[in-house]
Amino acid sequence: MSERVLTVEDLDVTYHVRSGALPALRGVSFELHRGEILGIVGESGCGKSTLSASLLRLLPANGEISGGRILLGDRDVTTMSHRELRAMRGREIAMIFQDPLTSLNPTFRVGTQLVAAQQAHRGGEGDRDRTSEFRRRAIEMLTTVGLPDAQERIDYFPHQFSGGMRQRIMIAMALLLKPDLLIADEATSALDVTLQAQILELFRELRQERDTSMVFISHDIGVISEICDRLVVMYAGRAVEQGTVREVLSDPKHPYTQALLASVPSKDRRGERLATIPGRVPSLSELPPGCDFAERCPQVQSVCREPVLEGVHTADRMVRCLIHDPTSDYDASQVTLVGQAAVQAKQEATGEEPERTIGEVLVRARDLQVHFPDRHTLASRILRKKLGAVRAVDGIDLEIHRGEIVGLVGESGSGKTTLGRAILGLEPATGGEISYDGQDLTAMGPRELLRLRRRMQMIFQDAHASLSPRRRVGQLLTEPYVIHDIP
């Protein structure tokens, strides 16, 4: 058995809010060995990001580690001073956060932030030679993670990059100091499949060359199966199943794990409705006395609503379910695999998939162009260099019919988001035509476009950056009704 890098023992995390104390994590335990990649999966709200923040003691002000221990080697992270934590973060444990836009300082250029991260742990602030070396390393790492024209773009601000490019910058920042333990919270979720494969290969190289250990948090079961050695399935703040990736994915024991795998899209079920898990994750303020998954589980029995099982351990496997506890009163004869039950119920409820009807053309783009001119630098002004332009969208023809779903794919930075924004009039077109229901959008003024906003909507890539932090959710949801005078 290789050296243990990280040990989490009976970890409890509590959030203190006006209504009381909310148990976000309860009794989470696992081990991570040198060179091992541990995957963590579960629905949103199951505690995955809280767990990752706890490992670095980065919980918000109202959050506290209320029980258990986190051991980095033989040192207890939960008792470290702020000075010790600052020395540890980045050098020994690095984290790739889920939301790169809020993790990068919008007032500093990317290069400044990458150099500062190295200076914080390796010194050299004010030393020109060291700063030049740090900048060179930053450019090399940006190139390694697939950022094009890194030599030039290192001096851009974060808002000048697409979401996928910002994610690559965050990955580069985390890898610069070559940490012993890397925590990746949805690190590849904003990347296209080609770049995702490149980043996953980079993670494998890190493990092979430096024996780096990783905690890999993701909703993507395919990515988990490809890169991870062991798997922890989280539900409502608890670890409900643990084991090797091969064991858990090929033979899931917990009904929740079975339901998650049944919900994964497959080309073999193309055209069918996706299997879903009924209900939602229970609120932390209203947790049931028994199994947290009982209200959504088709295998539930009365015994499941009794005080929760601590977990059944067999060799290298853990399952928190009475089905697998030989001492419980659970009637195993009533057990049906959740995956099979979900598919059968879906077929009975939906029957044949209705044939889709496609109507007339609703949106039409002809030779659409969106170009962004380069900005003048001091050198370009002195040399009177002629500015070029970034051709984000260049000559696109597109038709979307009523009732039709059009897929738009491409690598990060290929113009997908810009095209979507241009179609809605959120980005001015440099050339070409865009029409909606026969109306020319390029010829409309702001008032005319505002009237169309009721019929044209966009779900943005970065939800956190799209919602005002100064407003409550209720205000955000009702604001469109006020703007468009909808009773």
C-alpha positions in Angstrom: 0.0 0.0 0.0 1.4 3.4 -1.0 1.8 6.4 1.3 -1.4 8.1 2.6 -1.4 11.7 1.4 -4.9 12.7 2.7 -7.1 11.2 5.4 -10.6 12.4 6.1 -12.1 11.0 9.3 -15.8 11.5 10.2 -15.9 15.0 8.8 -18.8 17.2 9.8 -19.4 20.7 8.3 -22.1 23.0 9.6 -23.5 26.2 8.1 -25.0 28.7 10.5 -27.9 30.7 9.1 -30.7 32.7 10.7 -33.0 29.6 10.8 -30.4 27.6 12.7 -27.5 25.2 12.0 -27.5 23.3 8.7 -25.4 20.0 8.5 -23.8 20.3 5.1 -21.5 17.3 5.6 -22.1 14.4 8.0 -19.5 11.7 8.9 -17.6 11.8 5.6 -14.5 9.5 5.7 -12.1 8.4 3.0 -8.3 8.0 2.3 -6.2 9.2 -0.6 -2.9 7.6 -1.4 0.2 8.8 -3.2 -0.5 9.0 -7.0 -4.2 8.0 -6.6 -7.1 9.9 -8.2 -10.3 9.9 -6.2 -13.5 10.8 -7.9 -16.5 12.4 -6.1 -19.9 12.4 -7.8 -23.4 13.3 -6.8 -26.2 15.8 -7.6 -25.9 19.5 -7.0 -26.4 20.2 -3.3 -25.0 16.9 -2.2 -21.9 18.5 -0.6 -19.2 18.0 -3.1 -18.0 21.6 -3.3 -18.3 22.0 0.5 -16.1 19.0 0.9 -13.4 20.4 -1.4 -13.5 23.8 0.3 -13.2 22.1 3.7 -9.9 20.4 2.6 -8.3 23.8 2.2 -10.2 25.4 5.1 -11.8 27.8 2.6 -15.4 27.6 4.0 -17.4 30.9 4.0 -17.7 32.9 7.2 -20.8 31.1 8.4 -19.3 27.6 7.8 -17.4 25.6 10.3 -15.8 22.2 10.6 -17.9 20.9 13.5 -16.4 17.5 13.8 -13.8 15.0 12.5 -10.3 15.5 11.2 -8.5 16.2 7.9 -5.0 14.9 7.9 -2.5 16.0 5.3 0.1 13.3 5.8 0.3 13.3 9.6 -0.6 17.0 10.0 -4.1 18.0 11.1 -5.5 20.7 8.7 -8.3 21.5 11.0 -5.9 22.8 13.7 -3.5 24.7 11.4 -2.9 28.5 12.0 -3.6 31.0 9.2 0.2 31.3 8.6 0.5 27.5 8.1 -2.6 27.4 5.8 -1.2 30.2 3.6 2.1 28.2 3.2 0.2 25.0 2.5 -2.3 26.3 -0.1 -0.9 26.4 -3.6 2.4 24.6 -2.8 1.1 21.4 -1.2 -2.6 21.5 -2.0 -3.9 23.4 -5.1 -7.4 23.7 -6.2 -9.1 24.3 -9.6 -12.3 26.1 -8.7 -15.6 25.5 -10.4 -16.2 29.1 -11.4 -13.1 30.6 -13.0 -14.6 34.1 -13.5 -15.0 34.7 -9.8 -11.7 33.1 -9.0 -9.6 35.4 -11.2 -9.2 39.1 -10.2 -10.9 41.1 -12.9 -8.7 44.2 -12.2 -5.4 42.4 -12.9 -4.0 41.0 -16.1 -3.7 37.2 -16.3 0.1 37.3 -16.4 0.2 39.5 -13.2 -1.9 36.9 -11.3 0.2 33.9 -12.6 3.5 35.6 -11.6 2.1 36.7 -8.2 1.1 33.1 -7.4 4.7 32.0 -7.9 6.1 34.9 -5.9 3.9 34.2 -3.0 5.6 30.8 -2.4 9.0 31.2 -4.1 9.8 34.8 -3.3 11.5 37.1 -5.8 9.1 40.1 -5.6 11.0 43.1 -7.0 13.6 40.9 -8.6 13.5 41.4 -12.3 15.3 38.2 -13.2 13.0 36.1 -11.0 9.9 37.9 -12.4 11.0 37.2 -16.0 11.6 33.6 -15.1 8.1 33.3 -13.5 6.6 34.9 -16.5 8.3 32.5 -18.9 7.0 29.6 -16.8 3.5 31.0 -16.9 3.6 31.3 -20.7 4.8 27.7 -20.9 2.0 26.4 -18.7 -0.6 28.4 -20.6 0.6 26.8 -23.8 0.6 23.4 -22.1 -3.1 23.7 -21.2 -4.0 24.7 -24.7 -4.3 28.5 -24.6 -3.5 29.8 -28.1 -1.1 32.7 -28.6 -0.1 32.5 -24.9 2.9 34.9 -25.4 0.4 37.7 -26.3 -2.7 36.7 -24.4 -0.9 36.5 -21.0 -1.3 40.3 -20.9 -5.1 40.1 -21.4 -7.7 40.7 -18.6 -9.9 37.7 -17.5 -13.0 39.2 -19.2 -11.3 39.1 -22.6 -11.4 35.3 -22.6 -14.2 32.8 -23.2 -15.4 30.6 -20.3 -13.4 27.6 -21.5 -10.2 29.7 -21.8 -10.6 31.1 -18.3 -10.9 27.5 -17.0 -7.6 26.7 -18.7 -6.0 29.7 -17.0 -7.2 28.4 -13.6 -5.8 25.0 -14.4 -2.5 26.6 -15.4 -2.4 28.6 -12.1 -3.0 25.5 -10.0 -0.3 23.5 -11.8 2.4 26.1 -11.8 3.7 25.2 -8.3 3.5 21.5 -8.9 1.5 20.6 -5.8 1.5 17.2 -4.2 -2.3 17.2 -4.0 -4.6 18.7 -6.6 -8.3 19.3 -6.0 -10.3 19.7 -9.3 -13.9 21.0 -8.7 -15.6 20.5 -12.1 -12.3 21.4 -13.8 -13.2 20.2 -17.2 -17.0 21.1 -17.3 -16.5 24.2 -19.4 -14.1 22.6 -21.9 -14.9 21.1 -25.3 -14.2 17.3 -25.7 -10.9 17.7 -27.5 -9.5 20.1 -24.9 -11.0 18.0 -22.1 -9.0 15.0 -23.4 -5.9 17.1 -23.5 -6.3 18.3 -19.9 -7.1 14.7 -18.7 -3.9 13.5 -20.3 -2.0 16.4 -18.5 -3.4 15.1 -15.2 -2.3 11.6 -16.0 1.2 12.9 -16.8 1.3 14.7 -13.5 0.5 11.5 -11.7 3.0 9.5 -13.7 5.9 12.0 -13.4 5.4 13.5 -10.0 3.1 11.0 -8.2 0.6 13.7 -7.8 -2.6 12.7 -5.9 -6.0 14.2 -7.0 -9.5 14.7 -5.8 -11.6 14.9 -8.9 -15.1 16.3 -8.5 -17.4 16.0 -11.5 -21.0 15.3 -12.7 -19.5 13.5 -15.8 -19.5 9.8 -15.1 -17.6 9.2 -18.4 -14.7 11.4 -17.3 -14.8 9.8 -13.8 -14.6 6.3 -15.3 -11.7 7.4 -17.6 -9.3 9.0 -15.0 -10.2 8.0 -11.5 -9.0 5.0 -9.4 -11.6 5.1 -6.6 -15.0 6.7 -6.3 -17.1 8.3 -3.6 -20.8 8.8 -4.2 -22.2 11.7 -2.2 -25.9 12.3 -1.3 -27.3 14.9 1.1 -24.0 15.5 2.7 -23.1 11.8 3.3 -20.9 9.3 1.4 -23.4 6.6 0.5 -21.0 4.4 -1.5 -17.3 4.0 -1.9 -15.1 1.6 -3.9 -12.9 1.3 -6.9 -14.3 2.9 -10.0 -14.5 -0.5 -11.8 -16.5 -2.0 -8.9 -18.9 0.9 -8.3 -19.7 1.6 -12.0 -19.9 -2.1 -13.1 -21.8 -3.3 -10.0 -23.5 -0.3 -8.2 -24.9 -1.4 -4.8 -26.7 1.7 -3.4 -30.0 2.6 -5.1 -28.9 6.2 -5.5 -25.7 5.0 -7.4 -27.9 2.8 -9.6 -30.2 5.7 -10.3 -27.4 8.0 -11.2 -26.0 5.5 -13.7 -29.4 4.9 -15.2 -29.7 8.6 -15.9 -26.5 8.8 -18.0 -27.4 9.5 -21.7 -26.5 6.6 -24.1 -26.5 6.4 -27.8 -28.3 3.1 -27.4 -31.3 4.9 -26.1 -31.3 7.7 -28.7 -34.8 9.2 -29.2 -36.1 8.0 -25.8 -36.8 10.1 -22.8 -33.9 10.2 -20.3 -34.4 8.2 -17.1 -34.6 10.6 -14.2 -34.6 10.4 -10.4 -38.0 11.6 -9.0 -38.1 14.3 -6.4 -35.1 16.3 -5.2 -32.2 16.2 -2.7 -33.7 16.9 0.8 -33.3 20.3 2.3 -30.5 20.5 5.0 -33.1 22.0 7.3 -35.6 19.1 6.9 -33.4 15.9 6.8 -35.4 12.7 7.3 -34.6 10.6 10.4 -33.8 7.5 8.4 -32.2 7.1 5.0 -31.8 10.4 3.2 -32.7 8.8 -0.2 -35.9 7.0 1.1 -38.4 9.5 -0.3 -37.0 9.0 -3.8 -36.1 5.3 -3.7 -38.4 2.7 -5.4 -37.0 0.0 -3.1 -37.9 1.8 0.2 -39.4 -0.1 3.1 -40.5 0.9 6.5 -37.2 -0.1 8.0 -35.5 2.5 5.8 -37.1 5.3 7.8 -35.5 4.2 11.0 -32.3 5.7 12.3 -29.7 5.8 9.5 -27.2 3.0 8.9 -23.5 4.0 9.4 -22.4 2.0 6.4 -21.7 -1.7 5.5 -18.0 -2.3 4.9 -16.9 -5.3 2.8 -13.2 -5.5 1.9 -12.5 -2.3 -0.1 -16.2 -1.3 -0.5 -18.6 0.7 1.6 -22.4 1.0 1.1 -24.7 3.0 3.3 -27.9 1.0 2.7 -29.9 -1.6 4.7 -30.2 -3.7 1.6 -26.7 -4.9 2.1 -26.8 -5.2 5.9 -27.3 -8.9 6.9 -28.4 -7.9 10.4 -31.3 -5.6 9.3 -35.0 -6.5 8.8 -34.9 -5.5 5.1 -36.8 -7.9 2.9 -34.4 -8.5 0.0 -37.1 -10.4 -2.0 -38.7 -7.0 -2.7 -35.5 -5.5 -4.3 -35.6 -4.5 -7.9 -32.7 -2.8 -9.5 -33.3 1.0 -9.7 -32.0 1.2 -13.2 -34.4 -1.4 -14.5 -37.3 -0.1 -12.5 -36.7 3.5 -13.7 -36.5 2.4 -17.4 -39.7 0.3 -17.1 -41.6 3.0 -15.3 -40.5 5.5 -18.0 -41.7 3.2 -20.8 -45.1 2.7 -19.1 -45.6 6.4 -18.4 -44.5 7.8 -21.8 -45.2 5.0 -24.3 -44.1 5.9 -27.9 -42.2 9.1 -28.4 -44.4 11.5 -30.4 -43.2 12.6 -33.8 -41.9 16.1 -33.8 -43.3 18.7 -36.1 -41.0 21.4 -37.6 -42.6 24.7 -38.6 -41.5 27.6 -40.7 -38.2 29.4 -40.3 -38.0 31.5 -37.1 -34.4 32.7 -37.1 -32.3 33.3 -40.2 -28.7 34.5 -40.3 -27.0 35.3 -43.6 -23.2 35.9 -43.9 -23.2 37.0 -40.2 -19.9 38.6 -39.0 -18.9 39.7 -35.6 -15.3 41.2 -35.4 -13.6 42.6 -32.4 -10.9 45.2 -33.2 -7.6 44.9 -31.4 -6.8 47.5 -28.8 -4.0 50.1 -29.1 -1.0 49.5 -26.9 1.7 52.2 -26.2 4.0 50.5 -28.7 1.4 50.4 -31.4 0.6 54.1 -30.9 4.3 55.1 -31.1 4.9 52.9 -34.2 1.5 53.9 -35.7 0.7 50.2 -36.3 -2.6 49.5 -38.0 -5.0 47.6 -35.8 -6.3 44.2 -36.9 -9.4 42.5 -35.7 -10.4 39.2 -34.1 -12.9 37.5 -36.4 -15.0 35.8 -33.7 -17.8 35.0 -36.2 -17.0 35.2 -39.9 -19.6 34.5 -42.5 -22.1 32.2 -40.8 -25.3 31.1 -42.5 -27.9 29.6 -40.2 -31.7 28.7 -40.1 -33.7 27.7 -37.1 -37.3 26.5 -37.6 -40.1 26.7 -35.1 -40.0 23.7 -32.8 -36.5 22.7 -33.9 -33.5 22.2 -31.6 -30.2 23.1 -33.3 -27.0 21.9 -31.7 -23.9 24.2 -31.9 -20.6 22.6 -31.1 -16.9 23.6 -31.5 -13.8 24.1 -29.4 -13.5 26.9 -26.8 -13.0 30.2 -28.5 -14.5 29.1 -31.8 -17.3 31.6 -31.6 -20.3 29.7 -30.3 -21.2 32.1 -27.5 -20.6 35.1 -29.7 -22.9 33.7 -32.3 -25.6 33.1 -29.7 -25.3 36.7 -28.3 -25.3 38.2 -31.9 -28.5 36.4 -32.7 -30.2 37.9 -29.7 -28.8 41.4 -30.4 -26.6 41.3 -27.3 -23.5 41.6 -29.5 -23.5 44.1 -32.5 -23.0 42.4 -35.8 -20.2 43.7 -37.9 -21.8 42.5 -41.1 -24.5 40.3 -42.6 -28.2 39.9 -41.7 -30.1 38.4 -38.8 -33.9 38.1 -38.9 -36.4 36.9 -36.3 -39.8 35.9 -37.4 -39.3 38.0 -40.5 -38.0 41.1 -38.7 -34.5 42.4 -39.4 -32.7 42.5 -36.0 -29.7 44.4 -37.4 -31.9 47.4 -38.3 -33.7 47.6 -34.9 -33.0 50.1 -32.2 -32.8 49.4 -28.5 -36.5 50.0 -27.9 -37.6 47.6 -30.6 -35.1 44.9 -29.4 -36.4 45.3 -25.8 -39.9 44.4 -27.0 -38.6 41.2 -28.6 -36.8 40.1 -25.4 -40.1 38.5 -24.2 -39.8 36.1 -27.1 -36.0 35.6 -27.2 -34.1 34.4 -24.2 -30.6 33.1 -23.4 -29.3 30.8 -20.7 -25.8 32.1 -20.1 -22.8 29.8 -19.6 -21.7 31.4 -16.3 -24.7 31.5 -14.0 -22.8 33.2 -11.1 -21.7 36.1 -13.3 -25.2 36.4 -14.8 -27.0 36.9 -11.4 -26.6 40.1 -9.5 -25.1 39.3 -6.0 -26.9 42.4 -4.6 -30.4 41.0 -5.3 -32.4 38.2 -3.8 -33.5 35.3 -6.0 -37.1 36.5 -5.8 -36.2 39.9 -7.1 -34.2 38.4 -10.0 -37.1 36.2 -11.0 -39.7 38.9 -10.9 -37.6 41.6 -12.6 -38.4 40.5 -16.2 -42.2 40.9 -15.4 -41.6 44.5 -14.3 -39.4 45.3 -17.3 -41.8 44.0 -19.9 -44.9 45.1 -18.0 -46.4 41.6 -17.7 -49.3 41.4 -15.2 
